[in-house]
Amino acid sequence: MAAHIALMNPKSPSNVGSVLRAAGCYQAASIRYTGERYARAKAYATDTKNVQSAIPLTQVAALVSPNSDQDLVKVGVELVEGAIALPAFTHPENALYIFGPEDGSLDQHTVDQCDHIVYVPTQGCMNLAATVNVLLYDRMAKTMNMPMDDSVILSSRDTNNRTKVAIG
């Protein structure tokens, strides 16, 4: 199973940095983005977990490549009429999740290229990084792709956290 992330013309280095962190936490395979706004601003970004060394972050001309994306189910994530609420969505094994820009929406051409369109049922819209986190968490929770014991905690916490639940 593989999740790939596609970002349409992101503008905020902090949002893309948070997407990188989410991709690392939820084991996404790659991130791609279009547009020039992030490329101009990325020098100011921080990737505190150095995820970019393990997960490719690639600037592309188009979010969907007819040649190389044939084995991926394209899932647009957008607040559009007719979309599927995320809690009711069954994630495909190999997916390309496509997100619109922070200050806009997926364009009609991109929506038309998607196999599914989903939305997070919130009152109002979330920012880009929050939406990516919620979607990837939903995918992980529904596919049970993570161990459910202390091994996750032991491998994920930092050196300052040695707290345990008191039993009794």
KOLFI-912952 format. One line per 8 residues: number of its first residue (from 1); their letters; for each residue x, y, z of N, C-alpha, C, CB. Coordinates in steps of 0.02 Angstrom, whole numbers, plus 50000, padded with zeros to 5 digits. Glycine has a CB too. Layout:
<rs>
NUM) A) X:Y:Z:X:Y:Z:X:Y:Z:X:Y:Z | ...
</rs>
This chain:
<rs>
1) MAAHIALM) 50042:49941:50000:50000:50000:50000:50044:50062:50000:49952:50000:50061 | 50025:50109:49958:50064:50171:49955:50019:50231:49947:50114:50168:49898 | 50035:50283:49985:50000:50347:49979:50049:50398:49953:49970:50369:50048 | 50029:50433:49901:50068:50486:49872:50029:50551:49880:50086:50472:49797 | 50063:50606:49891:50032:50671:49902:50048:50717:49844:50055:50702:49969 | 49997:50752:49819:50007:50802:49766:49976:50868:49789:49974:50779:49698 | 50015:50921:49785:49994:50987:49809:49991:51035:49749:50043:51014:49863 | 49934:51065:49740:49926:51113:49685:49949:51182:49708:49852:51116:49662
9) NPKSPSNV) 50003:51205:49679:50030:51272:49688:50029:51296:49761:49991:51320:49646 | 50061:51258:49806:50062:51280:49876:50102:51344:49883:50092:51225:49922 | 50084:51385:49933:50119:51449:49940:50159:51454:50004:50070:51505:49937 | 50140:51418:50056:50169:51428:50121:50222:51376:50138:50114:51426:50173 | 50284:51398:50150:50336:51350:50170:50318:51314:50235:50402:51386:50178 | 50284:51348:50280:50267:51315:50343:50215:51260:50332:50240:51366:50394 | 50167:51272:50287:50118:51220:50271:50151:51161:50237:50063:51249:50226 | 50195:51174:50189:50229:51119:50155:50275:51082:50203:50270:51145:50094
17) GSVLRAAG) 50307:51118:50248:50347:51085:50300:50305:51040:50344:50383:51137:50343 | 50245:51063:50361:50199:51022:50401:50173:50962:50361:50141:51064:50426 | 50163:50971:50296:50144:50914:50253:50201:50863:50252:50128:50938:50181 | 50263:50887:50247:50320:50841:50249:50320:50801:50314:50386:50880:50242 | 50308:50835:50369:50308:50800:50433:50251:50748:50436:50300:50851:50491 | 50192:50767:50412:50136:50719:50410:50153:50659:50365:50072:50754:50384 | 50184:50673:50309:50204:50618:50263:50251:50569:50298:50237:50646:50200 | 50296:50596:50338:50342:50553:50376:50306:50513:50430:50397:50593:50407
25) CYQAASIR) 50262:50547:50466:50225:50514:50520:50181:50458:50494:50183:50564:50558 | 50149:50469:50437:50100:50421:50411:50127:50381:50352:50037:50457:50390 | 50192:50385:50341:50228:50342:50293:50204:50351:50221:50220:50271:50313 | 50194:50412:50199:50179:50425:50129:50242:50410:50087:50156:50499:50118 | 50231:50392:50025:50287:50372:49982:50320:50431:49948:50263:50323:49931 | 50281:50483:49931:50310:50540:49896:50264:50600:49901:50323:50523:49822 | 50292:50658:49887:50255:50720:49883:50276:50756:49819:50266:50766:49947 | 50228:50780:49783:50242:50820:49723:50202:50884:49727:50226:50780:49657
33) YTGERYAR) 50226:50935:49693:50190:50998:49693:50199:51034:49627:50213:51043:49751 | 50150:51076:49611:50155:51118:49551:50163:51191:49572:50092:51109:49506 | 50178:51232:49524:50181:51304:49536:50249:51327:49559:50130:51324:49586 | 50256:51392:49563:50320:51424:49580:50321:51454:49650:50336:51477:49530 | 50263:51462:49681:50261:51498:49745:50303:51463:49799:50188:51505:49770 | 50295:51399:49807:50333:51363:49858:50407:51361:49839:50306:51292:49867 | 50422:51350:49776:50492:51347:49754:50529:51412:49772:50496:51335:49678 | 50495:51469:49765:50527:51533:49784:50535:51541:49859:50485:51592:49757
41) AKAYATDT) 50488:51512:49897:50487:51522:49969:50521:51467:50010:50417:51529:49993 | 50538:51411:49979:50561:51353:50017:50627:51364:50054:50568:51294:49972 | 50666:51412:50034:50728:51426:50070:50714:51446:50142:50767:51481:50035 | 50653:51469:50155:50635:51491:50222:50599:51437:50262:50592:51553:50218 | 50591:51378:50232:50553:51325:50264:50596:51286:50314:50525:51276:50212 | 50561:51254:50360:50596:51210:50407:50566:51141:50403:50593:51237:50479 | 50608:51091:50402:50587:51021:50403:50622:50991:50464:50607:50983:50336 | 50590:50998:50522:50623:50981:50585:50639:50907:50592:50579:51002:50643
49) KNVQSAIP) 50605:50865:50556:50618:50792:50559:50660:50768:50501:50553:50754:50561 | 50683:50814:50457:50723:50798:50398:50690:50744:50356:50792:50776:50419 | 50624:50748:50349:50585:50700:50310:50604:50703:50237:50510:50711:50319 | 50623:50762:50213:50638:50770:50142:50696:50725:50121:50655:50843:50128 | 50737:50702:50167:50791:50656:50149:50765:50585:50137:50844:50655:50203 | 50706:50569:50163:50678:50502:50156:50618:50499:50107:50656:50475:50223 | 50581:50553:50101:50523:50555:50057:50535:50608:50004:50458:50570:50098 | 50533:50589:49941:50546:50638:49888:50494:50694:49887:50547:50604:49820
57) LTQVAALV) 50517:50756:49880:50475:50815:49870:50496:50843:49803:50483:50868:49929 | 50452:50837:49753:50470:50851:49684:50424:50903:49654:50469:50788:49643 | 50454:50953:49621:50414:51001:49583:50399:50970:49515:50451:51070:49576 | 50335:50972:49495:50314:50942:49431:50274:50993:49391:50272:50879:49444 | 50269:50982:49326:50230:51026:49283:50155:51013:49291:50251:51017:49210 | 50137:50949:49303:50066:50930:49310:50060:50881:49368:50038:50898:49244 | 50007:50887:49407:49997:50843:49465:49986:50770:49445:49939:50866:49506 | 49952:50759:49389:49937:50692:49367:49975:50679:49302:49860:50682:49356
65) SPNSDQDL) 50013:50624:49302:50050:50605:49243:50018:50542:49212:50125:50591:49260 | 49989:50549:49152:49955:50491:49122:50001:50431:49114:49926:50510:49055 | 50065:50442:49104:50112:50386:49093:50132:50351:49157:50173:50412:49058 | 50151:50389:49208:50179:50357:49268:50128:50345:49324:50234:50398:49294 | 50068:50373:49318:50019:50366:49372:49962:50317:49357:49990:50434:49388 | 49972:50274:49308:49919:50228:49288:49899:50180:49343:49941:50189:49228 | 49945:50162:49387:49930:50114:49441:49904:50148:49505:49991:50073:49457 | 49897:50215:49503:49873:50251:49562:49801:50273:49553:49918:50312:49575
73) VKVGVELV) 49761:50266:49605:49694:50292:49606:49698:50365:49627:49647:50251:49654 | 49672:50409:49586:49676:50481:49599:49618:50503:49643:49677:50521:49532 | 49634:50532:49701:49584:50553:49750:49594:50627:49762:49590:50512:49816 | 49548:50667:49737:49549:50739:49751:49519:50752:49819:49510:50778:49697 | 49549:50799:49856:49524:50817:49922:49503:50890:49918:49578:50806:49978 | 49436:50900:49919:49411:50968:49907:49339:50973:49931:49417:50987:49833 | 49319:51032:49951:49250:51046:49969:49211:51062:49906:49245:51106:50020 | 49186:51010:49873:49146:51020:49813:49082:50979:49818:49186:50999:49750
81) EGAIALPA) 49030:51005:49787:48966:50969:49787:48975:50902:49753:48912:51011:49752 | 48945:50850:49784:48949:50783:49757:49008:50743:49783:48954:50786:49683 | 49051:50773:49824:49108:50737:49852:49084:50689:49906:49160:50787:49881 | 49127:50640:49922:49113:50589:49973:49142:50614:50039:49143:50519:49953 | 49103:50610:50092:49129:50629:50159:49183:50579:50179:49071:50630:50212 | 49239:50603:50204:49295:50560:50220:49278:50501:50265:49348:50602:50254 | 49235:50509:50316:49218:50450:50358:49186:50393:50319:49173:50471:50414 | 49154:50408:50263:49120:50356:50223:49165:50329:50166:49056:50384:50193
89) FTHPENAL) 49225:50355:50160:49269:50338:50103:49312:50277:50120:49314:50397:50085 | 49318:50232:50072:49364:50175:50078:49426:50191:50037:49330:50108:50053 | 49482:50194:50070:49545:50213:50037:49569:50157:49991:49599:50231:50089 | 49592:50176:49931:49622:50126:49886:49691:50107:49910:49625:50153:49814 | 49715:50049:49889:49782:50026:49909:49835:50075:49887:49797:49957:49881 | 49835:50094:49825:49885:50139:49798:49850:50202:49774:49926:50106:49739 | 49862:50257:49810:49825:50318:49796:49871:50378:49787:49776:50331:49852 | 49848:50423:49745:49877:50489:49738:49824:50538:49765:49898:50506:49664
97) YIFGPEDG) 49838:50567:49823:49792:50615:49854:49811:50685:49831:49794:50610:49932 | 49762:50719:49800:49776:50784:49769:49740:50839:49809:49752:50784:49694 | 49779:50888:49831:49754:50942:49873:49761:51008:49836:49793:50945:49940 | 49711:51052:49843:49714:51118:49813:49758:51165:49852:49644:51147:49808 | 49768:51225:49826:49811:51275:49859:49777:51303:49922:49827:51332:49812 | 49818:51332:49966:49792:51361:50028:49741:51416:50015:49849:51389:50069 | 49748:51452:49961:49705:51510:49947:49660:51499:49886:49748:51571:49936 | 49642:51436:49874:49600:51421:49816:49574:51350:49819:49639:51431:49751
105) SLDQHTVD) 49553:51324:49763:49524:51258:49758:49555:51220:49700:49447:51262:49751 | 49545:51156:49699:49564:51117:49640:49525:51143:49580:49551:51041:49651 | 49559:51149:49523:49523:51172:49464:49482:51115:49434:49573:51200:49412 | 49436:51132:49390:49390:51082:49362:49428:51028:49323:49339:51116:49316 | 49480:51047:49287:49519:50997:49249:49548:50944:49296:49576:51032:49210 | 49575:50966:49353:49604:50918:49400:49549:50875:49431:49642:50955:49456 | 49493:50905:49450:49437:50867:49478:49415:50813:49427:49377:50914:49495 | 49412:50831:49364:49391:50784:49312:49440:50726:49303:49382:50821:49246
113) QCDHIVYV) 49502:50735:49321:49553:50682:49315:49550:50633:49374:49622:50713:49311 | 49514:50651:49427:49512:50609:49487:49462:50552:49481:49496:50652:49548 | 49479:50497:49513:49433:50440:49517:49382:50451:49572:49473:50374:49529 | 49401:50487:49624:49357:50503:49681:49373:50573:49705:49366:50451:49739 | 49322:50606:49733:49333:50670:49768:49305:50660:49838:49298:50730:49730 | 49345:50677:49888:49324:50671:49957:49330:50739:49991:49366:50617:49995 | 49295:50746:50046:49301:50807:50086:49300:50789:50159:49245:50857:50069 | 49330:50831:50200:49329:50823:50272:49269:50862:50298:49397:50846:50306
121) PTQGCMNL) 49220:50828:50329:49160:50863:50350:49171:50906:50412:49105:50813:50362 | 49192:50966:50402:49203:51015:50455:49157:51075:50443:49278:51037:50460 | 49149:51115:50493:49115:51179:50483:49167:51228:50461:49078:51203:50549 | 49166:51247:50398:49219:51288:50370:49275:51244:50344:49245:51338:50422 | 49326:51275:50317:49381:51235:50288:49443:51237:50333:49398:51260:50217 | 49482:51184:50330:49545:51180:50368:49601:51204:50323:49558:51107:50393 | 49659:51216:50352:49716:51234:50310:49745:51172:50277:49770:51272:50351 | 49790:51182:50231:49818:51128:50191:49850:51074:50234:49869:51155:50142
129) AATVNVLL) 49895:51093:50278:49931:51043:50318:49883:51004:50364:49985:51077:50360 | 49834:51039:50393:49786:51004:50436:49746:50954:50396:49739:51055:50469 | 49727:50971:50336:49688:50926:50294:49729:50864:50275:49664:50962:50230 | 49792:50874:50257:49835:50817:50241:49842:50771:50302:49905:50841:50218 | 49852:50800:50361:49858:50760:50422:49795:50719:50434:49872:50805:50482 | 49737:50750:50429:49674:50714:50442:49664:50658:50391:49614:50764:50440 | 49677:50673:50327:49667:50621:50276:49715:50562:50287:49678:50651:50206 | 49778:50576:50300:49826:50521:50309:49812:50483:50373:49898:50549:50312
137) YDRMAKTM) 49789:50517:50426:49769:50481:50486:49709:50435:50472:49752:50530:50543 | 49660:50461:50436:49601:50421:50419:49622:50359:50379:49551:50463:50378 | 49668:50367:50332:49692:50310:50292:49725:50259:50338:49743:50334:50238 | 49769:50282:50382:49804:50236:50427:49754:50201:50474:49857:50274:50469 | 49707:50239:50502:49659:50210:50549:49615:50157:50515:49615:50265:50579 | 49597:50169:50454:49553:50122:50419:49590:50062:50391:49517:50157:50363 | 49654:50069:50377:49691:50013:50349:49731:49975:50402:49738:50038:50295 | 49733:50003:50463:49770:49971:50518:49842:49955:50496:49735:49906:50541
145) NMPMDDSV) 49873:50004:50465:49940:49996:50438:49995:50009:50490:49949:50042:50379 | 49976:50019:50552:50024:50032:50605:50013:49982:50662:50018:50105:50632 | 50067:49963:50696:50059:49920:50755:50018:49957:50808:50128:49898:50783 | 49983:49921:50849:49941:49951:50900:49967:49939:50971:49870:49924:50895 | 50032:49930:50977:50061:49917:51043:50113:49971:51059:50092:49847:51046 | 50149:49961:51112:50199:50011:51134:50257:50020:51086:50225:49992:51202 | 50265:49977:51037:50321:49984:50990:50317:50051:50953:50323:49926:50940 | 50257:50073:50937:50249:50138:50903:50272:50194:50949:50175:50149:50883
153) ILSSRDTN) 50254:50191:51011:50273:50243:51059:50349:50242:51069:50237:50232:51127 | 50377:50184:51078:50448:50179:51091:50490:50203:51033:50467:50107:51108 | 50467:50193:50972:50506:50215:50914:50491:50288:50894:50492:50169:50856 | 50438:50317:50920:50417:50384:50899:50432:50440:50948:50345:50384:50884 | 50432:50425:51012:50440:50480:51061:50512:50505:51062:50419:50457:51131 | 50520:50566:51086:50587:50593:51090:50620:50575:51156:50586:50670:51081 | 50682:50594:51164:50720:50573:51223:50697:50605:51288:50793:50590:51212 | 50656:50658:51283:50631:50691:51343:50567:50660:51370:50620:50763:51329
161) NRTKVAIG) 50540:50611:51336:50476:50581:51357:50486:50509:51380:50425:50582:51299 | 50480:50499:51444:50485:50432:51473:50424:50418:51517:50550:50425:51515 | 50370:50453:51505:50309:50447:51545:50274:50382:51528:50262:50507:51532 | 50243:50351:51580:50205:50289:51571:50138:50296:51604:50244:50228:51600 | 50090:50256:51582:50025:50253:51613:50029:50211:51676:49971:50225:51564 | 50007:50238:51732:50007:50200:51795:49950:50150:51794:50001:50248:51857 | 49965:50088:51806:49913:50037:51806:49896:50021:51878:49937:49972:51769 | 49831:50019:51891:49812:49999:51958:49762:50042:51985:49869:49997:52002
</rs>
